Amino acid sequence: KTSIEICKNLLQYFSFYGLPERIISDNGTEFKNAISKIDIHFTTPFHHESNSLVERFHSTLIEHLRILRTRFKSGNIETLMQYALVAYNNSIHSSTHFTPFEITFGHTNSLDPCYLINLSFYSDYVLTHREKLQHLYKDLQNKLEIRKENIINKRNTLGPDQFQFIDPHICNCRRDVPQPQ
């Protein structure tokens, strides 16, 4: 893609999701251009660990595409990509126990709630949506903390080939016995 196409796609994205604080990109030449006029943070080339969450998502998305292509051999790759994204965004994540759609928008229904409610109640919707998101993020934070503690506890348990350090005050081999003069 050219930098002009990237700018058009970013504009479409920003019109729906809002402006981000920062954009993180690989070192693609289409992003190294003055057309976008956005301060872009580049990751280290050939170092996938610097952007590991995105790389992990890409591997999951590629797996979804592979499965869809085996089932729908004559399907257009762009259409299959949209199906793969819908499948991913509506599947429950193993560590958060929420769908990515629910984390982003605060509800599980894929319909736009603005079409379902009267505009006079829109401000009430915004307030309740904010409260729901605050509860959701607290719940997510608690679940991530529990998962982190479980990982730390799992790593800190002694294996059969490890030994335990003993407190030096208990196991003091030197004795403070007065020496004969």
N, CA, C and O of each residue as an XYZ file, in Angstrom:
724
protein
N       0.830     -1.180      0.000
C       0.000      0.000      0.000
C       0.876      1.245      0.000
O       2.000      1.239      0.502
N       0.347      2.281     -0.560
C       1.067      3.550     -0.581
C       0.733      4.350      0.672
O      -0.210      4.030      1.396
N       1.514      5.386      0.916
C       1.271      6.213      2.097
C      -0.059      6.955      1.993
O      -0.684      7.238      3.015
N      -0.496      7.273      0.788
C      -1.794      7.938      0.614
C      -2.927      6.996      1.011
O      -3.875      7.419      1.674
N      -2.843      5.726      0.615
C      -3.860      4.741      1.012
C      -3.854      4.541      2.522
O      -4.909      4.410      3.142
N      -2.657      4.517      3.112
C      -2.556      4.361      4.564
C      -3.223      5.540      5.266
O      -3.964      5.348      6.230
N      -2.968      6.755      4.793
C      -3.590      7.945      5.395
C      -5.109      7.897      5.279
O      -5.810      8.255      6.226
N      -5.624      7.464      4.139
C      -7.078      7.354      3.968
C      -7.656      6.330      4.942
O      -8.693      6.574      5.559
N      -6.987      5.190      5.079
C      -7.470      4.160      5.998
C      -7.382      4.627      7.446
O      -8.275      4.346      8.245
N      -6.305      5.342      7.788
C      -6.194      5.867      9.147
C      -7.290      6.894      9.423
O      -7.850      6.917     10.519
N      -7.598      7.731      8.457
C      -8.664      8.715      8.622
C     -10.005      8.027      8.856
O     -10.789      8.457      9.701
N     -10.263      6.965      8.108
C     -11.501      6.211      8.305
C     -11.521      5.589      9.704
O     -12.551      5.606     10.378
N     -10.387      5.044     10.137
C     -10.286      4.450     11.470
C     -10.501      5.509     12.551
O     -11.256      5.288     13.498
N      -9.831      6.669     12.409
C      -9.945      7.732     13.404
C     -11.357      8.296     13.472
O     -11.809      8.700     14.544
N     -12.060      8.327     12.344
C     -13.424      8.857     12.353
C     -14.358      7.968     13.163
O     -15.367      8.440     13.686
N     -14.032      6.703     13.267
C     -14.886      5.790     14.027
C     -14.428      5.648     15.476
O     -15.250      5.699     16.392
N     -13.108      5.467     15.695
C     -12.581      5.176     17.023
C     -11.992      6.386     17.736
O     -11.729      6.308     18.936
N     -11.774      7.504     17.039
C     -11.153      8.669     17.659
C      -9.646      8.656     17.445
O      -9.072      7.667     16.991
N      -9.020      9.780     17.784
C      -7.578      9.916     17.579
C      -6.810      9.215     18.694
O      -7.151      9.374     19.866
N      -5.799      8.456     18.357
C      -4.992      7.800     19.387
C      -3.932      8.756     19.927
O      -3.607      9.764     19.299
N      -3.399      8.420     21.105
C      -2.286      9.194     21.639
C      -1.010      8.906     20.864
O      -0.174      9.790     20.676
N      -0.867      7.670     20.419
C       0.365      7.248     19.767
C       0.044      6.140     18.782
O      -0.890      5.363     18.982
N       0.825      6.078     17.724
C       0.731      4.985     16.762
C       2.052      4.240     16.803
O       3.120      4.845     16.703
N       1.978      2.934     16.950
C       3.177      2.104     16.942
C       3.177      1.333     15.639
O       2.178      0.713     15.275
N       4.295      1.370     14.940
C       4.365      0.754     13.621
C       5.676      0.008     13.469
O       6.671      0.309     14.129
N       5.647     -0.974     12.579
C       6.913     -1.556     12.171
C       7.575     -0.554     11.227
O       7.023      0.523     10.999
N       8.696     -0.867     10.697
C       9.441      0.086      9.878
C       9.024      0.050      8.422
O       9.875      0.112      7.534
N       7.730     -0.047      8.160
C       7.235     -0.033      6.789
C       7.490      1.315      6.132
O       7.333      2.362      6.760
N       7.882      1.283      4.875
C       8.220      2.524      4.184
C       7.015      3.433      4.016
O       7.173      4.648      3.893
N       5.806      2.862      4.008
C       4.625      3.705      3.848
C       4.386      4.594      5.064
O       3.682      5.598      4.959
N       4.963      4.241      6.224
C       4.809      5.066      7.412
C       5.922      6.094      7.557
O       5.791      7.029      8.347
N       6.994      5.946      6.826
C       8.124      6.876      6.915
C       7.940      7.998      5.899
O       8.762      8.184      5.002
N       6.869      8.726      6.055
C       6.534      9.732      5.071
C       5.939     10.930      5.793
O       5.300     10.773      6.833
N       6.137     12.090      5.268
C       5.648     13.312      5.902
C       4.179     13.584      5.607
O       3.623     14.556      6.119
N       3.541     12.753      4.799
C       2.143     13.003      4.441
C       1.242     12.875      5.664
O       0.323     13.675      5.839
N       1.491     11.891      6.499
C       0.588     11.636      7.613
C       0.667     12.706      8.692
O      -0.332     12.938      9.372
N       1.802     13.367      8.884
C       2.005     14.425      9.882
C       1.593     13.967     11.274
O       1.029     14.743     12.046
N       1.866     12.734     11.588
C       1.596     12.174     12.905
C       2.916     11.652     13.434
O       3.707     11.062     12.697
N       3.148     11.877     14.724
C       4.363     11.354     15.330
C       4.176      9.851     15.526
O       3.344      9.421     16.326
N       4.936      9.077     14.809
C       4.783      7.625     14.815
C       5.993      7.010     15.501
O       7.137      7.352     15.200
N       5.724      6.101     16.423
C       6.781      5.372     17.118
C       7.058      4.087     16.343
O       6.151      3.288     16.111
N       8.299      3.892     15.949
C       8.669      2.701     15.189
C       9.292      1.667     16.117
O      10.058      2.004     17.020
N       8.956      0.417     15.884
C       9.565     -0.661     16.646
C      10.899     -1.034     16.017
O      11.209     -0.628     14.897
N      11.673     -1.805     16.748
C      12.979     -2.218     16.265
C      12.818     -3.198     15.108
O      12.030     -4.138     15.204
N      13.558     -2.990     14.008
C      13.436     -3.921     12.876
C      13.924     -5.321     13.240
O      14.907     -5.477     13.965
N      13.239     -6.322     12.739
C      13.573     -7.735     12.928
C      13.635     -8.111     14.407
O      14.384     -9.010     14.789
N      12.862     -7.436     15.227
C      12.820     -7.739     16.659
C      11.351     -7.784     17.068
O      10.804     -6.811     17.588
N      10.726     -8.933     16.821
C       9.284     -9.043     17.019
C       8.872     -8.908     18.479
O       7.700     -8.664     18.764
N       9.817     -9.062     19.414
C       9.470     -8.933     20.820
C       9.074     -7.505     21.183
O       8.364     -7.293     22.166
N       9.524     -6.521     20.401
C       9.192     -5.131     20.715
C       7.727     -4.824     20.443
O       7.225     -3.792     20.889
N       7.046     -5.675     19.739
C       5.626     -5.493     19.450
C       4.931     -6.849     19.560
O       4.202     -7.258     18.656
N       5.163     -7.536     20.669
C       4.771     -8.942     20.784
C       3.261     -9.160     20.773
O       2.796    -10.164     20.234
N       2.482     -8.245     21.355
C       1.029     -8.440     21.361
C       0.462     -8.427     19.946
O      -0.406     -9.229     19.605
N       0.961     -7.514     19.138
C       0.490     -7.445     17.749
C       0.940     -8.678     16.984
O       0.169     -9.244     16.209
N       2.182     -9.099     17.194
C       2.689    -10.287     16.507
C       1.886    -11.523     16.904
O       1.611    -12.377     16.062
N       1.507    -11.626     18.177
C       0.695    -12.758     18.633
C      -0.685    -12.715     17.981
O      -1.216    -13.746     17.567
N      -1.260    -11.517     17.892
C      -2.552    -11.379     17.226
C      -2.440    -11.761     15.758
O      -3.334    -12.415     15.221
N      -1.357    -11.362     15.101
C      -1.175    -11.712     13.691
C      -1.134    -13.225     13.503
O      -1.718    -13.749     12.553
N      -0.450    -13.929     14.400
C      -0.394    -15.388     14.252
C      -1.778    -16.011     14.450
O      -2.128    -16.974     13.767
N      -2.559    -15.467     15.376
C      -3.924    -15.957     15.570
C      -4.782    -15.669     14.347
O      -5.548    -16.525     13.903
N      -4.655    -14.467     13.805
C      -5.433    -14.088     12.624
C      -5.045    -14.933     11.416
O      -5.909    -15.331     10.635
N      -3.765    -15.208     11.258
C      -3.308    -16.059     10.150
C      -3.879    -17.468     10.292
O      -4.250    -18.096      9.300
N      -3.948    -17.957     11.521
C      -4.541    -19.278     11.748
C      -6.025    -19.277     11.381
O      -6.506    -20.226     10.763
N      -6.755    -18.222     11.756
C      -8.165    -18.104     11.360
C      -8.297    -18.091      9.843
O      -9.155    -18.773      9.284
N      -7.446    -17.313      9.177
C      -7.496    -17.237      7.712
C      -7.196    -18.585      7.068
O      -7.832    -18.964      6.084
N      -6.225    -19.308      7.625
C      -5.870    -20.616      7.076
C      -7.065    -21.561      7.146
O      -7.350    -22.285      6.193
N      -7.758    -21.548      8.273
C      -8.927    -22.413      8.431
C     -10.034    -22.004      7.461
O     -10.661    -22.860      6.836
N     -10.274    -20.706      7.336
C     -11.320    -20.236      6.420
C     -10.977    -20.543      4.967
O     -11.866    -20.873      4.182
N      -9.709    -20.440      4.598
C      -9.322    -20.707      3.207
C      -9.452    -22.185      2.858
O      -9.749    -22.523      1.712
N      -9.234    -23.076      3.835
C      -9.427    -24.498      3.546
C     -10.909    -24.816      3.370
O     -11.272    -25.713      2.609
N     -11.759    -24.080      4.077
C     -13.191    -24.337      3.967
C     -13.814    -23.623      2.769
O     -14.664    -24.193      2.085
N     -13.405    -22.393      2.512
C     -13.942    -21.595      1.402
C     -12.808    -21.295      0.428
O     -12.230    -20.208      0.449
N     -12.502    -22.255     -0.413
C     -11.338    -22.145     -1.306
C     -11.474    -21.036     -2.339
O     -10.469    -20.456     -2.750
N     -12.683    -20.733     -2.765
C     -12.859    -19.711     -3.795
C     -13.144    -18.333     -3.198
O     -13.455    -17.397     -3.935
N     -13.042    -18.196     -1.876
C     -13.368    -16.930     -1.234
C     -12.309    -15.861     -1.458
O     -11.121    -16.157     -1.580
N     -12.758    -14.623     -1.511
C     -11.881    -13.475     -1.632
C     -11.128    -13.292     -0.307
O     -11.733    -13.401      0.759
N      -9.829    -13.018     -0.360
C      -9.020    -12.925      0.853
C      -9.474    -11.772      1.740
O      -9.428    -11.885      2.965
N      -9.914    -10.663      1.141
C     -10.380     -9.531      1.944
C     -11.680     -9.865      2.666
O     -11.875     -9.461      3.812
N     -12.567    -10.595      2.005
C     -13.812    -11.018      2.648
C     -13.522    -12.018      3.756
O     -14.107    -11.939      4.836
N     -12.621    -12.955      3.493
C     -12.253    -13.930      4.521
C     -11.593    -13.245      5.715
O     -11.785    -13.663      6.856
N     -10.815    -12.193      5.454
C     -10.187    -11.437      6.539
C     -11.251    -10.799      7.424
O     -11.116    -10.785      8.647
N     -12.307    -10.271      6.812
C     -13.388     -9.668      7.590
C     -14.090    -10.718      8.457
O     -14.420    -10.454      9.613
N     -14.316    -11.903      7.895
C     -14.912    -12.985      8.683
C     -13.993    -13.402      9.830
O     -14.460    -13.661     10.939
N     -12.704    -13.465      9.568
C     -11.750    -13.832     10.617
C     -11.750    -12.791     11.731
O     -11.686    -13.144     12.909
N     -11.820    -11.516     11.369
C     -11.857    -10.458     12.380
C     -13.142    -10.500     13.197
O     -13.114    -10.293     14.410
N     -14.264    -10.765     12.542
C     -15.528    -10.885     13.268
C     -15.453    -12.063     14.238
O     -15.895    -11.957     15.382
N     -14.900    -13.174     13.786
C     -14.771    -14.350     14.653
C     -13.882    -14.050     15.850
O     -14.205    -14.422     16.978
N     -12.767    -13.383     15.607
C     -11.848    -13.069     16.708
C     -12.477    -12.075     17.682
O     -12.409    -12.269     18.896
N     -13.086    -11.018     17.159
C     -13.636     -9.966     18.018
C     -14.827    -10.427     18.839
O     -15.178     -9.781     19.826
N     -15.459    -11.533     18.454
C     -16.608    -12.034     19.193
C     -16.321    -13.333     19.928
O     -17.247    -14.004     20.382
N     -15.043    -13.698     20.052
C     -14.683    -14.890     20.822
C     -14.091    -14.464     22.163
O     -13.415    -13.439     22.258
N     -14.350    -15.251     23.181
C     -13.919    -14.919     24.539
C     -12.427    -15.200     24.673
O     -11.951    -16.279     24.320
N     -11.697    -14.211     25.190
C     -10.250    -14.324     25.371
C      -9.968    -15.114     26.642
O     -10.667    -14.948     27.641
N      -8.960    -15.966     26.614
C      -8.710    -16.874     27.730
C      -8.231    -16.159     28.990
O      -8.535    -16.620     30.090
N      -7.503    -15.066     28.880
C      -6.999    -14.415     30.091
C      -7.955    -13.360     30.641
O      -7.985    -13.143     31.853
N      -8.736    -12.700     29.788
C      -9.647    -11.661     30.272
C     -11.059    -12.174     30.499
O     -11.817    -11.572     31.260
N     -11.422    -13.267     29.858
C     -12.773    -13.840     29.896
C     -13.817    -12.879     29.320
O     -14.995    -12.948     29.672
N     -13.380    -11.994     28.442
C     -14.259    -11.095     27.709
C     -13.895    -11.160     26.237
O     -12.796    -11.580     25.876
N     -14.826    -10.740     25.391
C     -14.508    -10.635     23.970
C     -13.786     -9.311     23.733
O     -14.012     -8.356     24.475
N     -12.920     -9.230     22.711
C     -12.298     -7.943     22.395
C     -13.328     -6.855     22.100
O     -13.112     -5.690     22.434
N     -14.444     -7.226     21.478
C     -15.509     -6.261     21.206
C     -16.066     -5.695     22.504
O     -16.296     -4.490     22.615
N     -16.284     -6.566     23.487
C     -16.843     -6.123     24.759
C     -15.866     -5.232     25.515
O     -16.284     -4.272     26.162
N     -14.583     -5.532     25.445
C     -13.581     -4.693     26.103
C     -13.518     -3.318     25.447
O     -13.373     -2.305     26.131
N     -13.626     -3.286     24.138
C     -13.529     -2.010     23.426
C     -14.778     -1.165     23.595
O     -14.685      0.037     23.844
N     -15.947     -1.779     23.463
C     -17.179     -1.003     23.426
C     -18.027     -1.113     24.686
O     -18.974     -0.343     24.844
N     -17.726     -2.028     25.575
C     -18.445     -2.115     26.838
C     -19.740     -2.891     26.806
O     -20.450     -2.932     27.811
N     -20.073     -3.509     25.685
C     -21.284     -4.328     25.609
C     -21.046     -5.451     24.611
O     -20.157     -5.371     23.763
N     -21.852     -6.498     24.727
C     -21.655     -7.658     23.872
C     -22.439     -7.575     22.579
O     -22.093     -8.251     21.610
N     -23.468     -6.777     22.538
C     -24.289     -6.670     21.341
C     -23.531     -5.891     20.279
O     -22.984     -4.825     20.561
N     -23.497     -6.408     19.077
C     -22.762     -5.733     18.017
C     -23.561     -4.619     17.357
O     -23.032     -3.911     16.499
N     -24.821     -4.449     17.736
C     -25.601     -3.336     17.199
C     -25.155     -2.038     17.857
O     -24.762     -2.029     19.024
N     -25.217     -0.962     17.118
C     -24.896      0.343     17.673
C     -26.031      0.771     18.586
O     -27.154      0.940     18.112
N     -25.783      0.954     19.878
C     -26.874      1.277     20.799
C     -27.505      2.637     20.534
O     -28.620      2.885     20.993
N     -26.831      3.526     19.807
C     -27.410      4.846     19.502
C     -28.642      4.711     18.622
O     -29.528      5.563     18.679
N     -28.721      3.667     17.813
C     -29.885      3.459     16.961
C     -31.059      2.877     17.740
O     -32.205      2.962     17.297
N     -30.779      2.293     18.886
C     -31.823      1.624     19.644
C     -32.497      2.528     20.660
O     -33.587      2.211     21.137
N     -31.874      3.644     21.000
C     -32.430      4.508     22.036
C     -32.783      5.864     21.446
O     -32.282      6.260     20.393
N     -33.639      6.543     22.138
C     -34.035      7.886     21.734
C     -32.881      8.846     22.021
O     -32.152      8.658     22.995
N     -32.708      9.863     21.192
C     -31.603     10.796     21.378
C     -31.714     11.582     22.677
O     -30.698     12.046     23.193
N     -32.920     11.746     23.222
C     -33.054     12.462     24.493
C     -32.429     11.674     25.639
O     -32.044     12.254     26.654
N     -32.327     10.364     25.485
C     -31.704      9.533     26.503
C     -30.229      9.273     26.220
O     -29.591      8.469     26.900
N     -29.701      9.948     25.228
C     -28.316      9.691     24.825
C     -27.328     10.016     25.938
O     -26.376      9.267     26.154
N     -27.541     11.130     26.652
C     -26.609     11.487     27.722
C     -26.658     10.453     28.842
O     -25.628     10.143     29.441
N     -27.848      9.913     29.132
C     -27.947      8.843     30.124
C     -27.187      7.609     29.661
O     -26.526      6.931     30.448
N     -27.298      7.336     28.370
C     -26.566      6.194     27.828
C     -25.065      6.380     28.007
O     -24.363      5.441     28.385
N     -24.569      7.584     27.740
C     -23.135      7.847     27.873
C     -22.693      7.654     29.312
O     -21.642      7.064     29.562
N     -23.483      8.143     30.262
C     -23.122      7.989     31.671
C     -23.118      6.522     32.091
O     -22.180      6.068     32.746
N     -24.152      5.783     31.720
C     -24.178      4.368     32.098
C     -23.094      3.585     31.368
O     -22.525      2.642     31.919
N     -22.810      3.976     30.129
C     -21.739      3.308     29.383
C     -20.398      3.536     30.074
O     -19.594      2.611     30.190
N     -20.157      4.751     30.529
C     -18.913      5.050     31.236
C     -18.809      4.219     32.515
O     -17.747      3.676     32.820
N     -19.912      4.120     33.262
C     -19.910      3.313     34.481
C     -19.637      1.847     34.169
O     -18.868      1.189     34.869
N     -20.270      1.340     33.115
C     -20.041     -0.054     32.724
C     -18.577     -0.282     32.365
O     -17.982     -1.289     32.750
N     -18.002      0.667     31.620
C     -16.592      0.524     31.242
C     -15.684      0.581     32.461
O     -14.704     -0.161     32.532
N     -15.991      1.448     33.422
C     -15.176      1.512     34.632
C     -15.229      0.190     35.385
O     -14.199     -0.303     35.846
N     -16.428     -0.391     35.515
C     -16.550     -1.693     36.171
C     -15.829     -2.774     35.369
O     -15.173     -3.649     35.936
N     -15.956     -2.704     34.055
C     -15.310     -3.680     33.192
C     -13.798     -3.617     33.345
O     -13.141     -4.650     33.473
N     -13.239     -2.404     33.332
C     -11.790     -2.271     33.460
C     -11.302     -2.694     34.839
O     -10.219     -3.268     34.957
N     -12.088     -2.420     35.895
C     -11.714     -2.897     37.226
C     -11.708     -4.421     37.255
O     -10.797     -5.040     37.806
N     -12.733     -5.015     36.656
C     -12.809     -6.472     36.597
C     -11.642     -7.046     35.804
O     -11.036     -8.041     36.202
N     -11.334     -6.409     34.677
C     -10.187     -6.850     33.878
C      -8.899     -6.739     34.663
O      -8.072     -7.651     34.641
N      -8.721     -5.623     35.360
C      -7.505     -5.427     36.132
C      -7.387     -6.486     37.226
O      -6.303     -7.020     37.457
N      -8.491     -6.790     37.899
C      -8.468     -7.832     38.927
C      -8.106     -9.186     38.333
O      -7.291     -9.917     38.895
N      -8.712     -9.520     37.193
C      -8.408    -10.806     36.567
C      -6.957    -10.879     36.113
O      -6.313    -11.919     36.251
N      -6.442     -9.783     35.575
C      -5.039     -9.781     35.152
C      -4.102     -9.862     36.349
O      -3.060    -10.513     36.267
N      -4.452     -9.213     37.464
C      -3.638     -9.310     38.677
C      -3.637    -10.740     39.214
O      -2.596    -11.257     39.620
N      -4.807    -11.373     39.214
C      -4.887    -12.762     39.676
C      -4.053    -13.660     38.778
O      -3.325    -14.526     39.262
N      -4.157    -13.454     37.470
C      -3.359    -14.254     36.529
C      -1.874    -14.017     36.749
O      -1.082    -14.959     36.710
N      -1.492    -12.768     36.980
C      -0.088    -12.431     37.236
C       0.399    -13.108     38.518
O       1.491    -13.676     38.547
N      -0.416    -13.046     39.579
C      -0.045    -13.698     40.831
C       0.083    -15.204     40.650
O       0.997    -15.817     41.201
N      -0.820    -15.805     39.886
C      -0.734    -17.244     39.634
C       0.542    -17.598     38.892
O       1.185    -18.600     39.204
N       0.913    -16.782     37.913
C       2.152    -17.035     37.172
C       3.349    -16.890     38.092
O       4.262    -17.715     38.055
N       3.360    -15.841     38.926
C       4.475    -15.634     39.856
C       4.548    -16.778     40.851
O       5.632    -17.295     41.120
N       3.408    -17.180     41.401
C       3.397    -18.294     42.353
C       3.858    -19.589     41.699
O       4.575    -20.379     42.312
N       3.447    -19.804     40.460
C       3.861    -21.015     39.752
C       5.368    -21.019     39.529
O       6.022    -22.054     39.661
N       5.912    -19.854     39.189
C       7.359    -19.770     38.962
C       8.151    -19.843     40.260
O       9.314    -20.248     40.253
N       7.533    -19.454     41.375
C       8.241    -19.447     42.650
C       8.123    -20.754     43.422
O       8.739    -20.896     44.478
N       7.351    -21.707     42.927
C       7.261    -22.986     43.623
C       8.518    -23.797     43.345
O       9.105    -23.719     42.266
N       8.914    -24.574     44.341
C      10.136    -25.363     44.227
C       9.884    -26.624     43.425
O       8.924    -27.354     43.670
N      10.736    -26.861     42.489
C      10.674    -28.082     41.711
C      11.474    -29.178     42.393
O      12.132    -28.917     43.400
N      11.433    -30.414     41.863
C      12.145    -31.521     42.501
C      13.665    -31.357     42.441
O      14.376    -31.935     43.263
N      14.171    -30.585     41.490
C      15.617    -30.429     41.370
C      16.118    -29.148     42.030
O      17.295    -28.811     41.904
N      15.249    -28.435     42.725
C      15.650    -27.202     43.388
C      15.788    -27.447     44.881
O      15.226    -28.402     45.417
N      16.534    -26.586     45.544
C      16.669    -26.690     46.982
C      16.230    -25.377     47.606
O      16.148    -24.342     46.945
N      15.950    -25.452     48.898
C      15.435    -24.290     49.592
C      16.530    -23.695     50.462
O      17.260    -24.414     51.143
N      16.634    -22.370     50.431
C      17.603    -21.697     51.278
C      17.079    -21.663     52.704
O      15.890    -21.447     52.941
N      17.978    -21.878     53.641
C      17.606    -21.878     55.051
C      18.048    -20.551     55.650
O      19.072    -19.995     55.251
N      17.295    -20.055     56.585
C      17.616    -18.789     57.231
C      18.996    -18.893     57.885
O      19.225    -19.834     58.644
N      19.928    -17.962     57.623
C      21.284    -18.062     58.176
C      21.315    -17.939     59.695
O      22.268    -18.399     60.324
N      20.305    -17.333     60.294
C      20.292    -17.226     61.753
C      19.974    -18.573     62.395
O      20.432    -18.862     63.501
N      19.207    -19.378     61.716
C      18.859    -20.696     62.243
C      20.002    -21.674     62.001
O      20.308    -22.496     62.865
N      20.614    -21.593     60.869
C      21.649    -22.547     60.485
C      23.025    -21.885     60.568
O      23.755    -21.849     59.577
N      23.377    -21.368     61.732
C      24.673    -20.739     61.914
C      25.639    -21.789     62.429
O      25.521    -22.262     63.559
N      26.587    -22.144     61.591
C      27.531    -23.191     61.968
C      28.620    -22.665     62.901
O      29.238    -23.453     63.618
N      28.864    -21.391     62.909
C      29.852    -20.810     63.821
C      29.191    -20.557     65.157
O      28.030    -20.155     65.243
N      29.945    -20.797     66.164
C      29.416    -20.563     67.499
C      30.226    -19.458     68.150
O      31.441    -19.355     67.980
N      29.530    -18.662     68.877
C      30.211    -17.593     69.591
C      30.685    -18.116     70.948
O      30.199    -17.709     72.003
N      31.630    -19.012     70.880
C      32.199    -19.594     72.097
C      33.505    -18.858     72.382
O      34.324    -18.700     71.477
N      33.717    -18.413     73.599
C      34.977    -17.711     73.896
C      36.178    -18.623     73.672
O      36.170    -19.795     74.048
N      37.189    -18.067     73.061
C      38.422    -18.806     72.784
C      39.293    -18.843     74.049
O      39.372    -17.851     74.773
N      39.935    -19.967     74.310
C      40.832    -20.029     75.491
C      42.055    -19.135     75.264
O      42.556    -19.028     74.144
N      42.533    -18.490     76.350
C      43.685    -17.605     76.240
C      44.918    -18.187     76.813
O      45.971    -17.550     76.789
